[in-house]
Structures are given as C-alpha cells and as structure tokens.
Amino acid sequence: MYLLEHDAKTLLAREGVPVPAGCLIDSAKAVATTPLPTAPWVVKGQIAAGGRGKAGIIRKADTIEELHEHAEAILGMTVKGRRVGEVRVEQNVGPAEEAYIALLLDAAAGGVRVIVSAQGGMDVEALPPENIRAETVDADHAALRACLSRLTHDLPVAKAAALRAAGAGLARLFLEREAVLIEVNPLFVKSDGTWIAGDAKLVTDDGALPRQPALRALLEERSTAYPEAALKLEHGCDYVVVDPQGEIGLLTTGAGLSMMLIDELRAAGLKPYNFLDVRTGGLRGETARLVNVLKWISAGPRVRVLLVNIFAGITDLDEFSRLLVEALAQVPELKVPTVARLVGNGLPAAREVLEKAGIHLYTDLDEALAEVRRHLTGH
C-alpha cells in the first residue's frame, strides 16, 4: 500500500521523526473551518505518486487568500492518472539545506538497501552517481545503524547527524511495520543542526496487514483514500480499475497471469477495464466474492463483455463454474455477454455446467479473445 504523504507523516511522527505541523482538507471551503498550522504554508496535493512539485500540485502560500486559491486549484486536478481529492496544508519550515535518505527492501539480496545523499529535492534523481551512497545490509536494527554510520562518516557534520538520527527512526518504522520502501526527500537540515522530514513516501506490504493492527486501523479509517487496499482487506482479493473507460471486464485469478492477460489485450488493441486476482482457492464454496467482483465490474460505464480466464491447478473448475453461474444470476445489472476460457482440473464437468447456462467454454486464449472481439464489434 502506497501511503499518501499525510498518512506517512502521521506514522513517522509516532516514531519520533519530526514532521511539519499540518492538516488534511478535502475542499477549499474547509480552509475556513479547519484549524491550520502557523503561516506561511505549503499546500500539497495528496496522490500516491512522486514528482508532485513538477506537476504543480505543491505550492507555497503566505496569506489565507493564497491558501484558499491554491487549495481550490489543486483539488480535483488529475495528475499521472490520479485525481487529487485531498490536500495537506503544512507549515513552511523556512530556509534549510536539503538531504536525502531512503530504505527499501532488496529482495534479491535478502536485505535492506540504505541510500543517502547530502543533497536532496526534486532533482535528486539527476545527481551524479558519486553523490549517492548506498549499501545493502541485514534487516536488523544494529546492522542498519552501523550502515548509516558508514555511509555518513565523512559528510558535513550537521547533515551526517541528521541523516543518522532520521535513519534510526525510519529503520524502526521500516522493520516494525514491515515496509517495502521509506523515503524522505527532502530531509530539511536547519542551520542550528535541527532537522525535519519535508516529504515522506511510505510503501507497506499488503500481505502483512493481518499482522499490522496500526496499518489496518489506518486503512479502515481512510478507506476512501485507499479503495483497492480496503477491498483486498475486506474481501480477500486484489481488484484495480486500470482503465475507467475499459470495455472488457476481467474475472481472472493469479496476479502474474492477470497482468499478462492485460498486456496481451492492450497489445491486441483491446481495452481491459480492471485487474483482478480473485483467488479461486479462497472461494470455499461460496458465491460472495464472485458476486462482489461482478458488481464492481458492472460499475464500469463502458464494459461490454466479461472475460473469465482461469488456469486451475488445485481449483476444481466444476465447482468454480457452478459458483460462477450462480453469481451471474445474482448480479442482473451486469448485462453483458460472458466469454469463458478455462484450463485445468475438472474441465469436462465445467464445460457441461457452462454450456447449460449458455456460456461456451474455450481452452485456447486466442479463440476466447476472438470471441471477445466479435462481441465488441458486433460481428
């Protein structure tokens, strides 16, 4: 789960990492009724993406009139395919030097990659390689602290101290919250040696949510900001709208297989509506998950056909097909033809079940896609 900056900073503050005082608002009118930090301010559009400054959704405000104007302009903007529904209004920390620090999971090396730089800000990616220091170490508090000491030993004293102190708090959060990535850019370092996290990026492992009550509570409280993660937590499957104008609803299982199917559809000039890993092994003889998925797909304003693509290993396709037919009957609002491509255990029985329901079963993907195209073109 890619946390919005406001939520990431809330978690950082709980770990003792200083962050600018700030509040969250979802409308320009709320400026007048929300307790604000002390002026001057920075108005920051909240989307789960980097490059917000260059995209124009981070703006400074010295007066309440400017604050209102910026909030009104930023809210509702679409940046990198994401609509800005909230802005964080935070205190402008004033003049400071910038540094950079990040910790990310290095799965290939089986450790944590620590990256630091005495420079930070919007152009950090353009820094020459010699200005970036990195090392991969064990996922252990002591190892991370030692790594930070090595990486910062010859940096300017104030920045080195700030990076080590910030890194200690970030490492604690990274390990205890089972994060995939934590990045602070910029880390503001004041002339008096104090420091503060100017921006924060935090990505957590959705699979760890059952072990993370604080993150679950955040997700439940802020479910409208994280609809896909909330759906997964509540319903046990992954569902993402990949194209609001997509024409093909996908009922699929297996994350890799589903992503590959989306790529194949797009390469063929077709427009999938959603990504889905329905996880057929978790249906447990109930139609509830399938019904929910079909209802979500029915909300697609341009969906014209449902493509079912299931490659079954331990899943019994006979049982799956019966559940699918029952679920389709419970979602009459999905008034589109169904094309089913199934491969695996229980195929003959599944074919019989689907044929009785008027759904032809394909085992070849190309043939199924040809049928999808016929429904879209009308011939």
N, C-alpha and C positions, 0 to 999 in steps of 0.2 A: 504494500500500500504506500503510495507516494503522498506523504502528508503535505497539506498546504502549509505555507510558511508560518501562519499564525499558530497552527496546532503544533508544528515542530518547535517553535519558540516556547510554547507553553510547557512542553516536555523538557526542553533544555533548562528552562528556569527552575523546574522542580529538581534538577540535578545540580543546581548551584551555578549554572553558566549564566552570566549577566546578559540580559537582552534589553533593548529599548522598551520603555513603557509603551503599551499600545492597546488598541481595542479593535473590535471587528464590527463593521457595519454592512448592511445589505441594501441600503437605499440612501440617496442623497438627503432625504428628509430626516433620516436618523442622525445626521450630523448635529441637529439642533437638540436632540433628546438624549444623546449618548454622552456619558462622562468621558471627556477627552484628556489625553496626557497634555503636559505643558507644551505650548508652542515654542519654536516652529515645529512643523510636522513633515513627515514623508507619507504620501498616500500610495499604497502598494496593492495593485490588483492581485487577487488570490487565484492562481491556477497552478496545476501540477506540471510545471514546465520551467525550464531555465530561459535566460535571455529576456526577462521581462522588462529590464531597463531599456534595452534596444528596441523593444516592441512598443514602448511608450506608455506602459501601464504602471510605472513608478515615477511619481512626480513630487516635487517639493512644494510646500505651501507655508507662507509666513502669516497669512491672515485667515480668518474664518471664512471670508468670501472666497479666497483661493481654494481653501479646503473643500468647500461645497462644490465649487466649479469643477475641480479635479475629480471628486467622487462621482459627480453626475456624468462626466465624460467617460470615465473608466468603466463604471458599472454597465454591463450589457455589451461591452466590446467582445469580439471574438478574436482570440489570439492563438495561433497554432492549433486551430480547430476546437478550442475550448472557450466556452462563454464565461466571462468574468461575472460571478454572481455576488462576490463579496470583496471588500477592500479592507486592508489593515491600515489603520491610522496610528502611526507611532511617532514618538518624539525624535526629532532630528538630533543626533548626538553631537553635531558640530564638527569642527576640524579634527582630523585624526589621520594617521597613516594606516595603510591597509596591508593585511597579510592574508594568507590562505591556509586552510587545513581541511583534510578530508580523511575519513576511514571508510574502506569498502571491503566487502567480502571478496576474497580471492579464492574462488572455489577450486581452481586448477592447482593452486599451491597449497591448499588446505590451511589458509591463514587469513590474516587481516592486512590489507595494503594500507599503509600510512603515507600520506602525501602532504608535504608542507612547502610553503614558499614565503619569502619575506616580502613578496608583492602579491596583491590581490586585486579584486574588482572585476568589471565587466570584460576586460581583455586578458584575463589570466590564461586563457587557452592559447593566446598568441605569444606567451612568454617563451624565450629560448629554453631548450632542454636543461641547460646548466643552471637555470634559475629555479628549477623544480627538483625537490629532493623526495625520494620515495624508498620504501623498504617494506617487505612482507615479513611478518612475524607471527608467532603463535597467537591464538585468540585467548590471551591471558593478560590480566591487569599489569603484572610485573613486566612482562615482555613488551607491552605497549608503552609503558612509562620509560623503559630503557631505550626503546626505539626513538621516542620523542627527544630524549636527551641527546642521542647520537645525531639525529637529523638537524638539531638546532644549536649544536655546541658552539659554532663559530658565527652565528647570526648576531646582528645588533642586540645588545643586552635586553632592551625593553621588549623587542619583538620575540626574542627567544623565550623570555619568561612568560609572555602572554601565550605563545603557542604551546608551551609545556602545560601551563595551567588550564587552558581551554581544552587541550588534548586529554587531560586527565578526566575531566567531566564528560567529554564526548566518548571516551573509551568506556566509561562506566555505563553510559546510556546504551552504547552500541552492544555491549555484551549482555547486559541485563534485559534489554528489550528485543534481543535477537534481530538487530537491524541488518540490512543489506548494505546501506550507504548512509553516512552522515557527512555533510559538507557545510562548512561555514565560510562564506565568501561574500563580502569581505569580513575579516576579523579586524575590527577597528582598534588601533592601539593609540592611546592618548599620550600627550607629551609628558604627563605625570606618571606614566607607566601603567595606568589602569587600562582595561580593555573591555570590549563588549561585542557580542555577535551581531553584526549588521544584517546578515541574512542567514538563513538556515534551510538546508534541504535534508530531509529525512525519509528514507525508504525502508519499510519494515517487511518482514516475511509474513505473508498472509497465512501460510501454513502454521505459523507459531501462535496465531491468535488464541487458540484454546488454552495456551499456557500464559497468556498475557492479559490479565484482567484489566489493567490500566488502559491498554490499547482497545480492548473490547468495549470498555465503558466510553472511551472517546468516540469509537465508531458508532455506538448506539446513540450517543448524544448528538453526533454530527452526521447522521446517516444521509441527509440530503446532500452533503458535500462529497460523500464517498458512496454513491449509489451502487456501484459494481461490487465493492468490497462488502457492503452491507448485505447485498443479495447473496453473496457467497457465504457469509457468516450465517445468515438465516436459513438458506435453502440448500447449502452443501454443494453448489456447483458454480462454475465460472461462466459469466454471461457479460458480454460487452457489445454495445451497439458500435459497429465500425463505420457505418455509413447511414446516417438518418434517412437518406433518400434511396437506400438499397432496395432491390426488387426481389431478392431471394432470402427467405428466412431459413436459417440453418439449424437443424436438430442433429447435433453431432456429439461424439464422445472422443476423448483423447486430445490433449492440448496440442501436441505436435501435429497430429493428423488433421485437426480442425484448422490450424494455421496454414498447413499445406493446401488444404482444400480452398481456403480463401485466396491464396496466391494463385492457384490454378484457375479459379473463377475469374479473377481480375485479369489474368493473362489472356483469357478467352474473351475478354470484353464484356463480362457479366458483372453485376453489381450485388455482392452479398450484403445483407443488412446487418448481420450480427456474427460474433464469435461465440461459441458455446462448447464447453466440456461438461456434458450433462452427467457424466459418471454413472453409467448404467449399473455398475456394481452396487451402487447405493440406493437403487430404487426400492429394493426389498418388497417387491410385490405390490407396491402402492403407486397410484397414478399421480399423487400430489405434485411431485417435482415436474413431471411432464406437463401437467395442467398449467402450472405456473409458467414454465418456459413458453408454452404455446400462447398464453395470454400476453407475455412480454412481446413475443414476435408479432402478435396481432395488432400491437400498438404502432407498428411500422406503417406510416401513411402510404407507402408505395409498394409494400410487399405484395407480390402477385403469385408466388409459388413457394411451397415449403419443400426443402430438400432434406431428406433424412439420410445420413451417412454414418453407418455403424459397422465397425470392424470388431467382431466379438471374439474374445478369447475365452474367458470363463463365463461371460454373459450368455444366457440361454435366449436365443433370438425368438423362439416360440413365445416365451413369457414376455419378452420385450414387445413383440408385435401385438400381443393381446392388450398389454398396457397402453400401447400407442393408440390402438383403435378406440379403446375406452376413453382415453384422454382427449382425442379429437372430438368425440361425441360430446364431451363436457365443455368444449370451447367453440360454440357455434359462431362466435364472432370472427373466427379465422376462416373466412370464406374464400379459400384459395385451394387449388389442386395440390396434392401431395405426391412427390416423387421419392421413392424409397430405394436406396442402394444398401443392401445388407450383405455381409460376408461373415461366415463363421459358424459357430456351434448352433445346431437346431434350425438350419436353413430350410429344409423341406417343409417342416411344420409351419415356420414363419411365412413361407410363400402361400400356403393354404389359407392361413388366417388373413393375410393382407388381400389376397385375391377375392375372398368373400366380402371384404369391405370395399372392393372396387379400386384397390391400390395395386398396381403392377410392381413386382419386386425385380430390381436389377441387381446383378452382381458385378457388372462392368461399369466403372465410373464414367467412361466416355459415353456409353449408351444412356446412362442416367442424365448426364449433362445435355445430351442431345434432346432428351425428353423435356428437360427444363427449358431449353431454348425454344422448343415448339410451343410450350405454354406461354412464353413471353412474347413470341412473335405472332401467335395465333394460327400458325400453320407448320 
